Amino acid sequence: MKKIISQIMSYIMIILGALIASFSVACILLPNDAIDYGTAGIGIIISKLTGANLSLIVFIVLVPFVVCGAFFLGKKFTVKAVVGALFYTIGLEIFEKIPFEVDTEHFIAVAFGGALLGFGLSLILRNGGCIDGSEIFANVLLKKISDKTGKSYSMTTILIVFNALVYTAVYILIDANSALLSLLVYIVATAVIDHFTDRFEAIKQVTIITKSEEELVKLLKSELNKTCTIIDSKGAIAGNNKTLICYVNYFELQKLRDIIARCQGSFSIVSTVEEIIK
């Protein structure tokens, strides 16, 4: 029952986060000449240049990334990504038609809108969802690299390059003012996201204390294609056990939590890794 309630709450938080993010974009950022980042930013650029329906274009741009993620990130992640994307685009459609004005300077309005956007996205990410294709793209690319090399890398570089291209397009196709305001949105939103998710784009070290090491190792290999370091350990009460150390990215962490939950007598510690030296 607790697991069912937890799952329901995670979807509620994803829906709430998507609506908060769409309100920020439609009612604060766009009226103040700023745009969202990632694939939503691409959709907004296309909509501005063509006059096409904003919510429809944003959804169409995101769909290929979600489909790609379905093959690499699993069914559970895909369902949450679809729910988040659907309510984000529904929110855009609704909030675009609602008269709302932040009666202040562009800079202050955009900073506030970026913070609100970051808060909405944080709710989505903390509950295993995603509404931005750039994060899915980065995750899929890193998974392919990890599968071939066995090494783990941060998503930071890929996300920075992706969004730099988006803002360059804004600068060329729209104007410099919009590009600079949109860059402010990215800086503020990612700062808020980092605060609430402990740097979601960074590598995560997961230390697992368990008596079911063989089962865990098999599941790590079969479901995440990950290996780990195994250390003999001993608890003051539980007695002899094993300590497993492995490295995953933020989206893989959601699946790893499910794996650990299926193995009785296991608990884990998650920490953010700044750098892995090989």
DOMI-90814 format. One line per 5 residues: their letters; for each residue x negated, y negated, z negated of N, C-alpha, C, CB. Coordinates in steps of 0.1 Angstrom, whole numbers, plus 5000, padded with zeros to 4 digits. Each point is the difference from the previous one (the first is absolute). Glycine has a CB too. Layout:
<sites>
A) X Y Z X Y Z X Y Z X Y Z | ...
</sites>
This chain:
<sites>
MKKII) 4992 5012 5000 5008 4988 5000 4991 4987 5000 5018 5013 4988 | 4972 4987 5004 4991 4989 4999 4993 4997 5014 4996 5005 4976 | 5001 5006 5031 4993 4999 5013 5010 4994 5010 4985 5019 4995 | 5028 4985 5004 5010 4995 5010 5002 4985 4997 5011 5022 5001 | 4990 4974 4986 5002 4986 4996 4989 4992 5005 5013 5007 4980
SQIMS) 4974 4998 5018 4988 4993 5004 5000 4998 5015 4988 5010 4981 | 5017 5000 5027 5000 4998 5015 5010 4990 5004 4993 5024 5002 | 5019 4976 4991 5011 4990 5003 4995 4986 4997 5017 5017 4995 | 4976 4982 4994 4995 4986 4996 4989 4996 5010 5005 5005 4976 | 4987 5004 5029 4990 4996 5010 5006 4994 5012 4985 5018 4991
YIMII) 5026 4988 5014 5007 4995 5012 5006 4987 4997 5004 5024 5008 | 5002 4974 4980 5006 4988 4997 4990 4989 5000 5017 5012 4986 | 4971 4990 5008 4989 4990 5000 4995 4997 5014 4993 5009 4977 | 5006 5001 5032 4996 4998 5013 5010 4991 5007 4989 5022 5001 | 5024 4981 4998 5011 4991 5006 4999 4986 4994 5015 5021 5003
LGALI) 4984 4978 4984 4999 4986 4994 4988 4993 5005 5011 5009 4980 | 4977 4998 5021 4988 4994 5005 5001 4995 5014 4987 5014 4985 | 5020 4994 5024 5002 4997 5014 5009 4988 5001 4997 5024 5006 | 5013 4975 4986 5009 4988 5001 4993 4987 4995 5020 5016 4996 | 4972 4986 4993 4992 4988 4996 4991 4995 5010 5002 5008 4977
ASFSV) 4991 5002 5030 4990 4996 5010 5007 4993 5012 4986 5020 4993 | 5026 4986 5011 5007 4994 5012 5006 4987 4996 5005 5023 5008 | 4999 4974 4980 5005 4987 4996 4988 4990 5000 5017 5011 4985 | 4972 4993 5011 4988 4991 5000 4997 4996 5015 4991 5011 4979 | 5009 4999 5030 4996 4997 5014 5011 4991 5006 4987 5022 5001
ACILL) 5025 4982 4998 5011 4994 5007 5004 4986 4995 5009 5022 5005 | 4991 4976 4982 5005 4988 4993 4989 4990 4996 5019 5014 4992 | 4968 4991 5007 4990 4991 4995 4988 4999 5010 5006 5006 4977 | 4989 5005 5028 4988 4999 5008 5003 4995 5014 4991 5019 4988 | 5019 4987 5019 5003 4996 5014 5005 4985 5001 5006 5024 5005
PNDAI) 5002 4972 4986 5004 4985 5000 4989 4991 4998 5022 5007 4992 | 4967 4998 5002 4988 4991 4997 4988 5004 5009 5008 4998 4976 | 4995 5007 5036 4991 5002 5011 4989 5011 4997 5004 4976 5006 | 4999 5033 4984 4991 5010 4997 5006 5014 5004 4989 4986 4981 | 5003 5024 5020 5006 5013 5004 4994 5011 4990 5002 4993 5024
DYGTA) 5004 5018 4976 4996 5012 4993 4987 5005 5007 5024 5006 4992 | 4969 5004 5002 4988 5005 5006 5003 5014 5005 4985 4986 4985 | 5005 5021 5020 5001 5014 5005 5009 5001 5012 4996 5008 4977 | 5011 5004 5024 5009 5002 5011 5012 4991 5000 4992 5024 5001 | 5012 4972 4987 5012 4991 4999 4996 4986 5007 5008 5011 4979
GIGII) 4979 4985 5019 4995 4988 5006 5000 5001 5015 4986 4996 4980 | 5011 5016 5025 5000 5002 5015 5015 4999 5005 4980 5015 4999 | 5029 4991 4994 5014 4999 5003 5005 4985 5000 5004 5023 4991 | 4992 4970 4999 5004 4986 4999 4994 4991 5012 5001 5002 4975 | 4987 5001 5029 4994 4993 5011 5008 5003 5013 4977 5001 4989
ISKLT) 5026 5011 5013 5007 5004 5012 5014 4993 5000 4988 5022 5001 | 5019 4978 4987 5013 4994 4999 4999 4985 5003 5006 5018 4983 | 4984 4975 5012 4998 4986 5002 4998 4997 5015 4991 4998 4977 | 5001 5010 5029 4997 4998 5014 5011 5003 5010 4976 5004 4994 | 5032 5006 5003 5010 5005 5009 5014 4996 4996 4986 5019 5005
GANLS) 5016 4977 4982 5014 4996 4996 5008 5013 4996 4999 4979 5014 | 4995 5033 4986 5007 5012 4997 5003 5001 4986 4989 5011 5019 | 5021 4997 4977 5005 5002 4987 4988 5004 4991 5023 5007 5008 | 4974 4986 4981 4989 5002 4992 5000 5014 4993 4999 4975 4996 | 5012 5028 4997 5000 5013 4993 4998 5012 5009 5015 4989 4983
LIVFI) 4991 5010 5029 4999 5011 5009 4986 5002 5005 5024 4996 5007 | 4970 4993 4997 4986 5000 5005 4990 5006 4989 5005 4981 5015 | 4997 5014 4973 4991 5005 4989 5002 5015 4998 5002 4977 4989 | 5010 5028 5011 5003 5014 4999 4994 5008 5011 5021 4995 4988 | 4980 5000 5025 4995 5007 5011 4985 5001 5000 5019 4992 5013
VLVPF) 4974 4997 4982 4986 5000 4999 4995 5010 4990 4999 4976 5007 | 5008 5025 4982 4997 5009 4989 5002 5015 5003 5005 4981 4984 | 5005 5022 5024 5004 5014 5002 4988 5009 5004 5023 4992 5006 | 4969 5004 5004 4989 5009 5005 4990 5003 4989 5003 4991 5022 | 4995 5000 4969 4990 5002 4989 5006 5010 4990 4991 4977 5003
VVCGA) 5022 5021 4994 5007 5010 4991 5000 5014 5005 5014 4981 4992 | 4989 5020 5021 5000 5013 5007 4986 5006 4999 5018 4993 5015 | 4972 4999 4987 4986 5005 4999 4997 5005 4986 4993 4984 5019 | 5011 5008 4971 4998 5003 4986 5007 5013 4996 4997 4976 4995 | 5014 5027 5012 5008 5012 4996 4991 5013 5002 5021 4988 5007
FFLGK) 4970 5011 5003 4992 5012 5004 4988 5002 4990 5007 4997 5024 | 4989 4992 4970 4988 5000 4991 5003 4998 4986 4988 4992 5019 | 5023 5001 4977 5002 4997 4986 5011 5008 4993 4992 4977 5006 | 5015 5031 5002 5010 5008 4994 5014 4995 5000 4983 5008 4986 | 5027 5001 5012 5014 4997 5001 5004 4990 4989 5004 5022 5009
KFTVK) 4992 4980 4979 5004 4991 4989 4996 4986 5002 4998 5019 4984 | 4990 4978 5020 4995 4987 5003 5008 4994 5012 4977 5006 4992 | 5026 5002 5018 5007 4995 5012 5014 4995 4996 4987 5016 5015 | 5020 4992 4977 5014 4997 4996 4999 4986 4993 5007 5025 4998 | 4984 4974 4993 4999 4987 4992 4996 4988 5009 4994 5013 4980
AVVGA) 4998 4990 5030 4996 4989 5009 5011 4996 5009 4977 5009 5000 | 5031 5001 5004 5012 4997 5008 5011 4992 4992 4996 5021 5014 | 5006 4983 4974 5009 4993 4991 4996 4985 4998 5006 5022 4988 | 4981 4977 5009 4994 4986 4998 5001 4992 5012 4985 5009 4984 | 5012 4996 5028 5000 4993 5012 5014 4996 5004 4980 5012 5008
LFYTI) 5030 4997 4990 5014 4998 5003 5006 4989 4992 5002 5024 5006 | 4995 4976 4981 5006 4989 4991 4992 4987 5002 5007 5018 4984 | 4981 4983 5020 4992 4987 5003 5006 4993 5012 4979 5010 4990 | 5024 4998 5021 5006 4994 5012 5015 4996 4998 4984 5014 5014 | 5023 4994 4978 5014 4996 4996 4999 4987 4993 5008 5024 4999
GLEIF) 4983 4975 4991 4998 4987 4993 4997 4988 5009 4992 5014 4980 | 4999 4988 5029 4997 4989 5010 5013 4996 5007 4976 5009 5003 | 5032 5001 5002 5012 4996 5007 5010 4993 4991 4997 5020 5014 | 5004 4983 4974 5010 4994 4991 4994 4986 4996 5008 5022 4991 | 4980 4977 5004 4995 4988 4994 4997 4989 5010 4990 5014 4983
EKIPF) 5008 4990 5030 4998 4990 5011 5013 4991 5001 4984 5016 5012 | 5027 4990 4985 5013 4993 5001 5005 4992 4988 5006 5018 5016 | 4986 4983 4973 5003 4994 4988 4993 4986 4999 5004 5023 4989 | 5003 4966 5009 4993 4987 4999 4992 4999 4987 5018 4990 5014 | 4969 5009 4986 4992 4999 4988 4988 4991 5003 5008 5023 4993
EVDTE) 4989 4968 4998 4989 4991 5002 4992 4998 4987 5013 4989 5019 | 4974 5012 4982 4991 4997 4989 4996 4985 5002 4992 5025 4997 | 5013 4967 4995 4998 4985 5002 4987 4996 4994 5025 4996 5000 | 4964 5008 5007 4986 4996 4995 4991 5000 5012 5005 5010 4977 | 4982 4987 5021 4990 5000 5010 4998 5014 5006 4989 4980 4989
HFIAV) 5007 5020 5024 4998 5013 5007 4990 5009 4992 5004 4988 5022 | 4985 5006 4974 4990 5007 4993 5005 5008 4988 4983 4983 5008 | 5025 5009 4984 5005 5006 4987 5011 5011 5003 4995 4978 4988 | 5013 5019 5022 5011 5009 5004 4993 5013 5005 5016 4981 5006 | 4974 5018 5003 4994 5012 5005 4992 5008 4990 4998 4988 5021
AFGGA) 4996 5005 4969 4993 5007 4989 5010 5008 4992 4983 4982 4999 | 5029 5011 4998 5010 5007 4992 5006 5012 5008 5005 4978 4989 | 4998 5020 5024 5005 5010 5009 4990 5012 5001 5013 4983 5013 | 4974 5014 4988 4990 5011 5000 5000 5008 4987 4986 4986 5016 | 5015 5007 4973 5001 5007 4987 5012 5009 4999 4987 4981 4989
LLGFG) 5024 5014 5015 5013 5007 5000 4999 5012 5010 5013 4980 4994 | 4981 5018 5017 4998 5011 5010 4991 5011 4994 5003 4984 5019 | 4986 5012 4974 4991 5009 4994 5006 5008 4989 4982 4985 5005 | 5027 5009 4987 5007 5007 4990 5010 5011 5006 4999 4979 4985 | 5008 5017 5025 5009 5010 5007 4992 5012 5005 5016 4981 5006
LSLIL) 4973 5016 5001 4992 5010 5005 4993 5009 4989 4996 4986 5020 | 5001 5008 4969 4995 5008 4989 5010 5010 4995 4986 4980 4993 | 5026 5016 5006 5011 5009 4995 5001 5012 5010 5013 4981 4990 | 4985 5017 5023 5001 5010 5010 4988 5010 4999 5013 4984 5015 | 4975 5010 4984 4988 5008 5000 4999 5008 4987 4989 4983 5014
RNGGC) 5015 5011 4974 4999 5007 4988 5009 5012 4999 4994 4979 4989 | 5016 5021 5020 5010 5011 5000 4999 5009 5012 5015 4986 4987 | 4973 5014 5019 4996 5009 5011 5006 4997 5013 4999 5017 4983 | 5005 4971 5020 5006 4995 5012 4990 4991 5008 5023 5003 4991 | 4982 4992 5020 4992 4991 5009 5009 4994 5010 4979 5014 4996
IDGSE) 5019 4973 5007 5008 4994 5011 4991 4994 5010 5019 4996 4984 | 4968 5006 5015 4991 4994 5010 4992 5010 5007 4998 4980 4985 | 5003 5019 5028 4993 5010 5009 4985 5000 4999 5019 4999 5015 | 4975 4989 4982 4986 4999 4999 4994 5009 4989 5001 4976 5009 | 5006 5025 4980 4996 5009 4989 5001 5014 5004 5007 4983 4983
IFANV) 5003 5021 5025 5002 5014 5005 4989 5003 5010 5025 4999 4996 | 4972 4991 5013 4989 5002 5010 4987 5002 4993 5013 4985 5016 | 4984 5006 4974 4987 5002 4993 4999 5013 4993 4999 4975 4997 | 5012 5029 4997 5000 5013 4992 4998 5012 5010 5015 4990 4983 | 4992 5010 5028 4999 5011 5010 4985 5000 5006 5025 4998 5005
LLKKI) 4970 4990 4998 4986 5000 5005 4990 5005 4990 5007 4981 5015 | 4994 5015 4973 4991 5005 4990 5002 5015 4997 5000 4977 4990 | 5012 5028 5011 5002 5014 4998 4993 5008 5011 5022 4995 4989 | 4979 5000 5023 4993 5007 5011 4985 5000 4998 5019 4993 5016 | 4976 4995 4980 4985 4999 4997 4996 5010 4989 5000 4976 5008
SDKTG) 5009 5024 4981 4997 5008 4989 5000 5015 5003 5009 4982 4985 | 5001 5022 5024 5001 5014 5004 4988 5004 5008 5024 4998 5000 | 4970 4993 5007 4988 5004 5009 4987 4999 4992 5013 4992 5020 | 4986 4998 4971 4987 4998 4994 5000 5004 4985 4997 4981 5015 | 5015 5021 4979 5000 5003 4986 4997 4989 4991 4993 5022 5006
KSYSM) 5006 4965 4999 4997 4989 4992 5013 4991 4998 4976 5000 5009 | 5025 4993 4980 5011 4991 4997 4996 4986 5002 5009 5016 4984 | 5000 4976 5022 4997 4986 5003 5012 4991 4995 4984 5006 5019 | 5013 4981 4978 5010 4991 4996 5007 4995 5013 4987 4993 4980 | 5026 5003 5018 5008 4995 5011 4997 4985 5002 5018 5017 4995
TTILI) 4975 4977 4996 4998 4985 5001 4996 4995 5013 4994 5001 4976 | 4995 5004 5030 4995 4995 5012 5010 5001 5012 4977 5007 4992 | 5030 5004 5009 5009 5002 5010 5012 4990 4999 4994 5025 5001 | 5011 4973 4987 5011 4991 4998 4996 4985 5003 5009 5016 4982 | 4979 4981 5014 4995 4986 5002 4998 4998 5015 4988 5000 4979
VFNAL) 5007 5009 5029 4998 4999 5014 5014 4999 5007 4978 5013 4999 | 5031 4996 4997 5014 5000 5006 5006 4987 4998 5002 5024 4995 | 4998 4970 4993 5007 4988 4997 4993 4988 5006 5009 5010 4980 | 4977 4991 5021 4993 4989 5007 5004 4999 5015 4981 5004 4984 | 5022 5007 5022 5005 5000 5014 5014 4994 5001 4986 5021 5005
VYTAV) 5022 4982 4985 5014 4995 4999 4999 4984 4999 5009 5022 4990 | 4983 4973 5001 4999 4986 4998 4993 4993 5012 5000 5004 4975 | 4991 5003 5031 4994 4994 5013 5011 4998 5010 4978 5011 4995 | 5031 4999 5006 5011 4999 5010 5009 4989 4996 4999 5025 5004 | 5004 4973 4983 5008 4989 4996 4994 4986 5004 5009 5014 4980
YILID) 4978 4985 5018 4992 4988 5003 5001 4997 5015 4984 5005 4981 | 5015 5005 5027 4999 4998 5015 5014 4998 5005 4980 5014 5002 | 5030 4995 4994 5013 5000 5006 5010 4990 4994 4996 5024 5005 | 5002 4972 4982 5009 4991 4993 4993 4987 4997 5013 5020 4990 | 4980 4979 4999 4992 4988 4997 4991 5003 4988 5018 4985 5010
ANSAL) 4972 5006 4989 4991 5001 4989 5006 4999 4986 4983 4991 5016 | 5027 5000 4983 5006 4998 4987 5007 5012 4995 5004 4976 5006 | 5003 5031 5003 5007 5013 4996 4989 5010 4996 5019 4995 5016 | 4970 5006 4992 4990 5010 4997 4994 4998 4986 4995 5001 5025 | 5002 4986 4971 4994 4997 4987 5010 5003 4989 4985 4983 5011
LSLLV) 5028 5013 4991 5010 5003 4990 5002 5015 4998 5011 4978 5005 | 4989 5029 5006 5002 5014 5000 4988 5007 4993 5013 4999 5021 | 4975 4996 4981 4988 5005 4993 5002 4998 4985 4985 4995 5020 | 5020 4994 4976 5003 4997 4985 5010 5011 4995 4996 4975 5003 | 5014 5028 5005 5010 5010 4996 4992 5013 4997 5018 4989 5014
YIVAT) 4973 5015 4995 4993 5013 4999 4991 5000 4987 5000 5002 5025 | 4993 4987 4972 4991 4999 4989 5009 5001 4987 4983 4986 5013 | 5027 5006 4986 5009 5000 4988 5007 5014 4998 5003 4975 5002 | 5002 5030 5009 5008 5013 4999 4991 5011 4996 5016 4992 5017 | 4972 5009 4989 4991 5011 4996 4994 4999 4986 4994 5002 5024
AVIDH) 5005 4985 4972 4995 4998 4986 5011 5005 4990 4986 4980 5007 | 5026 5018 4996 5011 5005 4991 5001 5015 5001 5013 4978 5004 | 4986 5028 5008 5000 5014 5002 4989 5007 4992 5011 4997 5023 | 4977 4997 4978 4988 5006 4993 5003 5000 4985 4985 4992 5019 | 5021 4997 4976 5003 4999 4986 5009 5011 4995 4997 4976 5001
FTDRF) 5013 5027 5007 5011 5010 4996 4996 5014 5004 5017 4982 5002 | 4974 5020 5007 4997 5014 5005 4986 5004 4998 5017 4997 5017 | 4975 4995 4976 4986 5003 4998 4993 5002 5013 5005 5009 4977 | 4995 4982 5032 4993 5000 5013 5004 5013 5008 4981 4987 4990 | 5031 5013 5015 5005 5011 5007 4991 5004 5012 5023 4994 4993
EAIKQ) 4970 4997 5013 4992 5003 5012 4987 5007 4996 5010 4981 5012 | 4986 5020 4975 4988 5005 4996 5001 5015 4998 4994 4979 4989 | 4994 5028 5010 4999 5014 4998 5004 5003 4985 4982 5003 5018 | 5025 5008 4980 5004 5004 4986 4993 5012 4996 5022 4989 5003 | 4971 5011 4985 4995 5012 4994 5010 5006 4991 4976 4991 5002
VTIIT) 5027 5022 5000 5010 5007 4991 4992 5010 4993 5019 4996 5016 | 4981 5003 4971 4994 5010 4991 5011 5009 4994 4980 4985 4994 | 5020 5028 5009 5011 5009 4995 4995 5010 4990 5011 4997 5023 | 4995 5003 4966 4997 5010 4990 5011 5011 5001 4989 4983 4984 | 5006 5030 5018 5010 5010 5003 4995 5014 4996 5008 4986 5019
KSEEE) 5002 5023 4979 4997 5014 4998 5004 5008 5013 5003 4998 4975 | 5001 4995 5035 5005 5006 5013 4991 4995 5011 5024 5002 4991 | 4963 4999 5007 4991 4994 5010 5001 5007 5014 4985 4994 4981 | 5017 5019 5019 5000 5008 5013 5012 4995 5008 4989 5020 4989 | 5023 4979 5004 5012 4996 5007 4998 4986 5005 5014 5015 4986
LVKLL) 4981 4976 5006 4998 4986 5004 4990 4999 5012 5004 4993 4977 | 4985 5014 5023 4991 5000 5011 5006 5004 5013 4981 5004 4984 | 5027 5007 5015 5007 5004 5012 5010 4990 5006 4997 5024 4991 | 5011 4970 5000 5009 4990 5004 4994 4987 5005 5015 5009 4983 | 4973 4987 5011 4993 4989 5005 4995 5002 5014 4993 4995 4977
KSELN) 5003 5017 5026 4994 5004 5013 5012 5001 5010 4980 5011 4990 | 5030 4996 5007 5011 5003 5009 5009 4988 5003 5000 5023 4992 | 5003 4968 4998 5009 4989 5002 4994 4987 5002 5015 5012 4986 | 4972 4986 5009 4993 4987 5002 4987 5001 5008 5011 4993 4979 | 4985 5020 5023 4987 5003 5007 4989 4993 4992 5012 5002 5023
KTCTI) 4988 4999 4964 4990 4994 4991 4993 5010 4992 5014 4979 4999 | 4974 5018 4998 4992 5009 4991 4998 4992 4987 4988 5012 5020 | 5005 4994 4971 4998 4994 4987 4988 5005 4993 5025 4996 4998 | 4971 4997 4992 4989 5005 4991 5006 5006 4988 4984 4982 5008 | 5011 5030 4988 5006 5007 4988 4990 5001 4989 5014 5014 5015
IDSKG) 4990 4982 4973 4991 4999 4989 5006 5008 4988 4991 4978 5007 | 5001 5031 4987 5005 5007 4988 5002 4990 4988 4988 5021 5007 | 5023 4980 4987 5003 4990 4989 5007 5008 4989 5001 4980 5016 | 5001 5013 4972 5006 5006 4989 5008 4990 4992 4982 5017 4999 | 5031 4986 4998 5008 4991 4992 4999 5004 4985 5015 4996 5020
AIAGN) 4986 4994 4971 5000 5003 4986 5011 5009 4995 4989 4978 4997 | 5022 5021 5010 5012 5008 4997 5003 5011 5010 5010 4981 4987 | 4989 5015 5026 5004 5009 5011 4989 5010 5003 5014 4982 5009 | 4974 5016 4987 4989 5009 5002 4994 4999 5014 5012 5015 4985 | 4983 4996 5021 4993 4999 5012 5009 4996 5012 4984 5017 4992
NKTLI) 5012 4974 5017 5007 4996 5012 4990 4996 5010 5021 4993 4986 | 4985 5001 5025 4991 4995 5011 5004 4985 5002 4998 5024 5010 | 4992 4969 4994 5002 4986 5004 4997 4999 5015 4994 4991 4977 | 5016 5005 5031 4998 4998 5014 5000 4985 5003 5012 5022 5005 | 4978 4974 5004 4999 4986 5004 5001 5000 5015 4985 4994 4981
CYVNY) 5025 4998 5024 5001 4998 5015 5003 4986 5003 5009 5024 5002 | 4990 4973 5011 5002 4986 5005 5011 4999 5010 4976 4995 4995 | 5033 4996 5004 5011 4999 5009 5003 4985 5002 5010 5022 4993 | 4998 4975 5018 5005 4986 5001 5013 4999 4994 4987 4997 5021 | 5019 4991 4979 5012 4997 4992 5012 5008 5004 4991 4977 4997
FELQK) 5010 5025 5016 5012 5008 5005 4998 5015 4998 5004 4982 5017 | 4984 5023 4983 4997 5014 4997 5003 5002 4985 4983 5002 5019 | 5015 4988 4973 5001 5001 4985 5015 5004 4997 4982 4982 4997 | 5027 5013 5011 5014 5003 4997 5003 5015 5001 5007 4977 5008 | 4987 5029 5003 5001 5014 5002 4993 5008 4989 5003 4996 5025
LRDII) 4985 4999 4972 4992 5007 4989 5007 5001 4987 4979 4992 5012 | 5028 4997 4985 5008 5000 4987 5011 5012 5001 4997 4975 4997 | 5009 5027 5014 5009 5011 5001 4994 5013 4999 5014 4986 5015 | 4974 5016 4990 4992 5012 4999 4997 5003 4985 4990 4997 5023 | 5005 4993 4970 4996 5001 4986 5012 5004 4992 4981 4984 5003
ARCQG) 5031 5010 5000 5012 5003 4992 5004 5014 5001 5007 4977 5004 | 4990 5030 5008 5004 5014 5002 4990 5010 4993 5010 4993 5022 | 4979 5002 4972 4991 5009 4994 5001 4998 4985 4984 4999 5020 | 5020 5010 4973 5002 4999 4985 4987 4999 4993 5021 5013 5002 | 4980 4979 4987 4988 4998 4992 4989 4991 5006 5004 5023 4991
SFSIV) 5001 4968 5017 4991 4991 5007 5004 4985 4997 4995 5017 5018 | 4995 4975 4980 5002 4985 5000 4988 4993 5007 5014 5002 4978 | 4988 4986 5026 4990 4993 5008 4998 4986 4996 5006 5015 5018 | 4983 4980 4985 4996 4985 4998 4996 4995 5014 4992 5004 4976 | 5014 4984 5027 4998 4994 5013 4992 4987 4998 5021 5010 5010
STVEE) 4968 4988 4998 4993 4987 4999 4996 4996 5014 4991 5006 4977 | 5007 4981 5024 4996 4994 5013 4985 5000 5002 5020 4985 4999 | 4976 5019 5012 4985 5002 5003 4996 4988 5009 5001 5025 4998 | 4989 4968 4998 4995 4989 5008 4991 5004 5012 5001 4986 4980 | 4992 5025 5018 4991 5004 5010 4995 5015 4997 4992 4976 5004
IIK) 5007 5032 5007 4994 5013 4999 4987 5000 5007 5023 5011 4999 | 4966 4992 4995 4987 5001 5006 4996 5014 5003 4993 4979 4988 | 5004 5024 5024 4997 5014 5004 4985 5000 5005 5024 5004 5007
</sites>
